[in-house]
Amino acid sequence: MDAIEALLTRRSVRRFDPDRPVSPETVDLFLRVLFQSPSAGDARPWQFVVVDRRETLRGLAAAMPKCDMLETAPLGVLICAEPAREKIPGFWPQDCAAAAENLLIAAHACGLGAVWIGLHPVADRERAVREALGVPPEIVPFALIAIGVPAETPPPEDRRDSSRVRRNSW
Ligand SMILES: Cc1cc2nc3c(=O)[nH]c(=O)nc-3n(C[C@H](O)[C@H](O)[C@H](O)COP(=O)(O)O)c2cc1C
């Protein structure tokens, strides 16, 4: 699958085959992809936590409402910011979002499904993940990406809306 096809066909997947783990090679590839993401001033203010222990994933599902996808996902990747690493203050949410999107596309391109679980700026979710995974105070849990072999296949959607596109001026 080329990059354009991956971008145009990716959908959020929220049900996975719990018995098919993501291989260590694929997890390594995802980490390469994450560190390859763009960041303001090339600061790379990220910290990542790879979660593949079933009990821990279940604990995260129990700690947050509407996170049932973590009941079946064999893998979660927590994307965190370490704001002290920033070179241009204020950009860390965008740096983390770029990494999250890269990971979603990489998972889809590998034939896996994934969904972005938003944490920051929802204080209850940030706290739940901080407590469940022991994230230290200077680190901000930004998003958790649930990944696995899909047990559902949402179809691609064409969402173009020409009424919101202007050319050369508003
Ligand atoms: C910042 C952000 C936070 C999100 N948080 C959640 C979430 O907590 N739970 C969830 O099921 N999906 C979450 N999503 C996924 C969106 O619901 C999904 O991308 C959107 O409905 C479009 O569907 P698609 O991903 O299939 O194109 C989030 C997406 C983004 C970008």
Ligand as a Chemical Component Dictionary entry (heavy atoms), coordinates in Angstrom:
data_LIG
# 
_chem_comp.id                   LIG 
_chem_comp.type                 NON-POLYMER 
_chem_comp.pdbx_formal_charge   0 
_chem_comp.three_letter_code    LIG 
# 
loop_
_chem_comp_atom.comp_id 
_chem_comp_atom.atom_id 
_chem_comp_atom.alt_atom_id 
_chem_comp_atom.type_symbol 
_chem_comp_atom.charge 
_chem_comp_atom.model_Cartn_x 
_chem_comp_atom.model_Cartn_y 
_chem_comp_atom.model_Cartn_z 
_chem_comp_atom.pdbx_ordinal 
LIG C1  C1  C 0 -7.583  14.048 19.054 1  
LIG C2  C2  C 0 -8.406  12.811 18.817 2  
LIG C3  C3  C 0 -8.972  12.157 19.889 3  
LIG C4  C4  C 0 -9.719  10.995 19.680 4  
LIG N1  N1  N 0 -10.203 10.323 20.764 5  
LIG C5  C5  C 0 -10.935 9.195  20.576 6  
LIG C6  C6  C 0 -11.399 8.478  21.692 7  
LIG O1  O1  O 0 -11.144 8.826  22.841 8  
LIG N2  N2  N 0 -12.137 7.361  21.466 9  
LIG C7  C7  C 0 -12.419 6.926  20.197 10 
LIG O2  O2  O 0 -13.092 5.910  20.060 11 
LIG N3  N3  N 0 -11.947 7.581  19.110 12 
LIG C8  C8  C 0 -11.225 8.700  19.277 13 
LIG N4  N4  N 0 -10.710 9.370  18.188 14 
LIG C9  C9  C 0 -10.994 8.868  16.833 15 
LIG C10 C10 C 0 -12.089 9.683  16.137 16 
LIG O3  O3  O 0 -13.325 9.408  16.735 17 
LIG C11 C11 C 0 -12.100 9.328  14.648 18 
LIG O4  O4  O 0 -10.849 9.635  14.074 19 
LIG C12 C12 C 0 -13.193 10.072 13.887 20 
LIG O5  O5  O 0 -14.470 9.650  14.319 21 
LIG C13 C13 C 0 -13.088 9.863  12.366 22 
LIG O6  O6  O 0 -13.198 8.485  12.046 23 
LIG P1  P1  P 0 -12.022 7.708  11.297 24 
LIG O7  O7  O 0 -10.811 7.733  12.209 25 
LIG O8  O8  O 0 -12.554 6.313  11.091 26 
LIG O9  O9  O 0 -11.732 8.404  10.015 27 
LIG C14 C14 C 0 -9.947  10.510 18.361 28 
LIG C15 C15 C 0 -9.354  11.183 17.290 29 
LIG C16 C16 C 0 -8.578  12.302 17.507 30 
LIG C17 C17 C 0 -7.890  12.981 16.337 31 
# 
loop_
_chem_comp_bond.comp_id 
_chem_comp_bond.atom_id_1 
_chem_comp_bond.atom_id_2 
_chem_comp_bond.value_order 
_chem_comp_bond.pdbx_ordinal 
LIG C1  C2  SING 1  
LIG C2  C3  SING 2  
LIG C2  C16 DOUB 3  
LIG C3  C4  DOUB 4  
LIG C4  N1  SING 5  
LIG C4  C14 SING 6  
LIG N1  C5  DOUB 7  
LIG C5  C6  SING 8  
LIG C5  C8  SING 9  
LIG C6  O1  DOUB 10 
LIG C6  N2  SING 11 
LIG N2  C7  SING 12 
LIG C7  O2  DOUB 13 
LIG C7  N3  SING 14 
LIG N3  C8  DOUB 15 
LIG C8  N4  SING 16 
LIG N4  C9  SING 17 
LIG N4  C14 SING 18 
LIG C9  C10 SING 19 
LIG C10 O3  SING 20 
LIG C10 C11 SING 21 
LIG C11 O4  SING 22 
LIG C11 C12 SING 23 
LIG C12 O5  SING 24 
LIG C12 C13 SING 25 
LIG C13 O6  SING 26 
LIG O6  P1  SING 27 
LIG P1  O7  DOUB 28 
LIG P1  O8  SING 29 
LIG P1  O9  SING 30 
LIG C14 C15 DOUB 31 
LIG C15 C16 SING 32 
LIG C16 C17 SING 33 
# 
